């Protein structure tokens, strides 16, 4: 559940959650309440249900120690060559009627006081035996979105199933299939960051679907497993209180600003990561802006030894092995952190921070 972490001179509350999942209201297999129960057992502080083209009011609230919020994943089901799914957050009315026009959709969400992330912006073609279309984002001319889904667990998993043998192997040993965000997604994120603030999240895209192959039948990637894999950690300077409106504003404020990071929790717990910058007496952490007055110091600490990589404007400027990285930077830019750990036989993506914006 919620943890505390010291980042530079400030204490924060870390909130661990998952932001992309489906219920029986669309193509999932359990109810909202059951999702909340599973998330609570997995120790998540919050989840955001994002059913396809369906939004239901009156379901938000606490299930055990987990806050359940409701958003919507909107797409145009009639579009030839399916694409451009949009995660809509902090809404209070259904916006699926705008699905055919992505810019109109983004504007409609903003009119409600909400914001959007572009879901699984880059996918790869699945094998012919899988009924899974490539649903990459294809409307990059739109404006007004808060960020992108940097790491979609199910997009990566389904693209890894190159044969029926892979499907059987990875159904029982999914850790062999998952390695990190696609390089093309990371490159696009860095491209966007050169011109605009763009936050990142990681999502399970959980459905709980049971698949059948001959005599084999299995819930591949069940909810309880996915809630312990790729999660989004948000940082707050105050704790959740149990008041729905307060806690909802806390989570959505941090998510929209990018105050946090994406972590893959199978190689090891990521709670406690610290990444911050200091110039003079001013400090900033992930999702924040820092004015460069004189020397710029950047520091990162992770909970376990890893290969750490510091990037400025998309280029690696420093690397370290261990639990800490420190670097003195001479100029402004967009700084972010990546961490990799060896797991299941090879180096895997572990942590991807949101940027610190230094100007």
N, C-alpha and C positions, 0 to 999 in steps of 0.2 A: 504494500500500500504506500501512501505518500511518504516521502523521505525528505530529509534535509541535506543540503549541500552548501558549502561555503565557496562562493565564486568571487575571487578577488577579495574585496573588503565587505561584501554583502552576503547575508544568508538568504537562501531560497528554499522553497518547498518544491520538490520534484513530484510531478503528477504523471503517472504512467497510464497510457490508454491506447485504445485501438479505434480507428475512425472510418472504417470501410467494411461494411458487413450487411448481410441480407437475411430477412426473415421470411416466413410463409406469406407475408403480404406481397412478395415478388417471387424470387426464385431461390429463397433459402428454405430451411427445413425445420426451424423452430420459431417460437413466438418471441416477441420482445421481452417478455418477462423471463422466459427460459434463457435467452441470451444474457440478460442481466445476471441471472443466477450463475451461469457458466463463467462469466467475466469476474464475478465476485470470488468464485473459487480459484480463479487464476491470479487473483490479487491485483486486478486492474482498478485504478481509481475512477476511470470513466470510459464509456464507449459511446460512439455516435453511430446509430443505425442509419443506413443509407439505401433504402429499398429503391428499386428501379421504378421511376416515374410514379411513385406513390409516396404521399406524405400524410401521416396521421397525427392529429393533435391529441392531447390528453394522456399521452403515454410516458412523458418524461418524469423522472423522479429517481429516487434511490431504490436499488435492489440490493439489500445487504449493505455493504460498504462501497458499492459501485454506483456512480451517477450515470444514469442512462439518458442520453439525449437523442433527438431525432432530427435527421437531415433528409436529404434526398439525392439519389444519383439519377440525373436526367440525361436521356438520349432520345434521338428520333428513331423509333422502331421501323419507320418506313424508308429510311435513308438507304439508297443503294450503295453497297460497301459500307457496312456499319462502322461508325467512328465517333470520336469527340464526345465521350461521356464526361459529365460535369458533376462534381461533388458540391452540393449546395448546403451551406451551413447557416445556422442562426436565422432560419426562416420560420414563419408562422402560418403560411398558406402554401398550397401546392403550386408549383411553378412548371409542371410538366407540359402545360399548354404552349410553352415557348420553346419546346424541344427542337423544332425544325430550324430555329434561327439562333445560333449560339450567342451572338452579341445581344440580341433581344433578351435571351435568358439571363445573361450576366447582369444586364440593366434591371431586369425585373427582380432579381435577388437583391441587388443593391438598394432598390426602392423599398424593400422590406427591412432594410438595416442589416442584411446578411452579406455573405461573401462566398466566393467560389474557389475551388481548387480543380485543376485539370486532372482527371483520373487517368491512370496508366498511359501517360503521353506517348510512350513508345512500346509497342508490343512486337513480338516476332511470330511468324507464321507457325501454327501448330501442325503436327503430323496429320496426314490425310485421314487417319482412322479416328481422329478426335473431332467432334462437332463444335469446334471452338474457332470463331472468326478472329481475325486480327482487328482489334478495335482501338488502334492508335488514335491520338489526337491529330486532326488534319485541318484545323481552322486557326492557324497561328496568327492570323491578322486581328483577332479579337483583342480588346483591351479591358482592363478593369478587374481582372482576376487577382486573387491574393497570392496564389502559388500553384505548385504542381505536386502531384503524388510521385515523389522521387523513387520510391521502392514499393512496388506492388507484388506481394508475395505470390499470388496465384498466377499473375502474368508470367513471372519467371518460371514457376513450377510447370505450367502447362506447356510452355515452349521447350522445356527440357525433355519432354517425352517423345523422343525421336523414333521410338519403335514400341511395339507391344511389350517387349522384354524390359525396356526402360520403364514403361508404365507400371509393370508388376514390381520391379525393383524399388522404384521411388515411392510407390504407394506404401511400402513397408519401411523404407529407409529414406524419408524425404530429406534428411540432412545432407545426403550426397548430391542433391539437385540444386540447393540454394547457395548462391555465392555473393550476391550483392546487386546494387542497382545496375542497370544496363549502362555501359559506357556512353552510348548515344544520349541517354537521359541526362547523365552528368554533364556531357558537353553542352546540351541544350540549356540546362540550368545555368551554367557559367555564361553562356551567350546572353541569356535573359538578364542575368545580374549585371552585365556591363551597361545596361540602359535603364533598369528598373529594379525596385525591391521585389524579390520573389521568394516567398517562404516555401519550405518543403515539408512534406509529411510522409510517413510510411504507413501502409495499410495492409491488412490481411486479405481483403476482398473475400471474406469468408461466406460460404454457402452451406457447408455441411453435407454436400451431395454424396449419395451412395452410388458407387459405380459398379458395374457388373462386367466381367470378362470370363466367359465360359462358366465354370463352376465357382469362380471366385466372386465374392461380393464384399465390398468394404467401403466404409465412409472415408474417402480419401481426403486428408487434411481436415479433420473435424475441428469444430470451433475451439474446443479446449486446448488442442495443440497449437492452433494458429495464434491464440491469445498469449502464447508463450514464445512467439517467434519475432516477427517484425512489428514493433510497436513505436509509438511516438511519445516522447517524454517532453512535457511542458514545464516551464519554470514560473513560479508565482512568488511574489514577495509577501503574500499573506496566505494562510491556509484556507482550504475549503471549510465552510461553516455548517453545511447541511441545509442552508437556505437555497432553494432551487435557483432563484433569479441571480443571487450573488455568485453562486458557484458556476452557473452557466456563463455569466459575464466573464468570470476569471478564466475559464477554459477557452472560450472563444476569443478573448482578448489576446491570450498568449499564442494561440494557434494562428490567428491572423497576422500577428507581428513576427511570427517565426521565432519566438522566444523558447527555444528548446532544440531537440535533436531527434534523429531517427536511429533506433538501435535494434540489432538482431540479437536476441537474447539466448539463443541456443549455444553459441560459443562462450557465453559467460554473461553474468549480470552487468548491465550498463549503468544502473543507478549510481549516482555519485560523480558522473563525469563533470568536469569543470573546464570551461574555456572562456577566457576573457582577455581584454586589451586595456592598457593604461597609457595615457599621455598626460604628463604633468600630474595633477591631482585628480583627473577625471578617469573614470572607468566605464567599460561597456562589456556586455556579454552578448550571447547569441540573440539576434533579432534587433539589436540596438545600434545606434549611431554614435560615433565618437569623433570629436573635433581634434585634429592633429595640431598640437601646439609646439611640441618639441619632440624628443625621442618617443618612439612607439614601442612598447613592450607587449608581447603576446605570450600567454602561458596556457598550457593545457595539462590536465591531470586526468588519467583514466583509472578505473577501479582495478585493473589487472594488466600485466605486461602485454604490449601490443606493438605493432608497427604503426607509428603515427606519422601523418603527413599533413603539413600546413600548406594551404594554397592561397595565393593572392590573384584575383582576377582570372581564376581557372588554371593557374600554373603553379606547380609545386615549388616552394621556395625553401622548405626545411623539412627534414625527416629525422625521426628518432626511434629507437627501439627501447621499450621499457614502459614506464608509467607516466613519464613527464616529457614535455617538450617546451622549450623556452626559446624565444627569438626576438631580436631587436630589428625592427623594420624601419627603413628610412623614408617611406612614402605612404600616401593614402592608397586605398583600394578596398576591395571586397575580400575579406579573409574568412576562410572556413577550414574545418578540421575533418580529416578522415582517419579512421582507425581500422586496422585489419588484424585478425587473429587466426592462428592455425587451428583448424577444427575439421574433423572427419577427413583427415588426410591431406588437406591443402589450405592455403591462405584464403580466408573468407572475409567479406565485408562485415564490420562489426558496428561501427558508429559513423554517422554522417551528420555533422553539426549544421545548423542554420548559420548564416553568415553574421559576422560583425562588420558593419559598414563604417569605414574610416575615411573621413574627408578633410 
